[in-house]
């Protein structure tokens, strides 16, 4: 029974490159009431146009200025 359930779970798992998965994943960082009407972006493309002025994205698209040591400050880590 366990192996059958595992196969079913694998079969229904979404591709992490799909827009629908990215919209769910990136929007999940925000409270539901914000994510429901937020713009969802992959950092380069708008995956879902929002209406509330908020944007959910996977990370700061600028990246770290010092990748070996992380963000230099909280201000640098802020998204766009």
N, C-alpha and C positions, 0 to 999 in steps of 0.2 A: 504494500500500500504506500509506503514512504517513497519508493522510487517512482511510482506512478504520479504521486503528488508533485514530486520534484520535477518530473518531465512536463507536467502541466504548467507549473510555475515558470519554467524556462520558456515554454512555448508562448506564454502570454506576456512575458517581459517586453517592455518597449525598448526600442533602439535609442540609446542615449544621444544619438545624433539627430533624432527626429525633432521637428519643431514642437510637436505636442508634448514630448517629454521635457524639452528645455523650458517651455512655458510653465509647466507644473513645477519643475525643479527650481527655476530662478524666482518664480513667484512665491515659493514656499518660505523664503527668508523673511518675507513681510507678513504682518498680520493679515488675516483673510480680508478684512474690510478695506485694506489698502490695495492688496494684490488683485482683488476682483476688478478694479477699474484702472490699474496701473499699466503703463507701457512696459512690455517685456522685450528686452534686447539681449542679443548674444554678445554685445560689445561692438559689433560692426553693423548688424542688421536689426531692424525692428521686426520682432516675431509676432507681436500683438500690439496694436495701437490702443493706448489708454486714453482716459478722459479726465483723470484727477490730478495730473501734474507730477505724479510719482513715476519713477522708472526702476524696474528690477533688472539686474544683470548679474552674471556669474562672478565678477570680480572687478577690481579697478582696471579698466582697459589700458591705462598708461603703464602699468607694471611698476616694479620696484626700481628705484635708482641704484640700489645696492643689492642685487639678487643673492649674494653670498651671506649677507647679514640681515636681510629683511627690510621692512619699512624703516626709514630714518625717523619718522614721527607719525603721530596719529593724523596730522593734517595731510601728509603725503599719502597715507593709506585711504583717504576719503575717495569715493568714486567721483567721477566728473562733476 
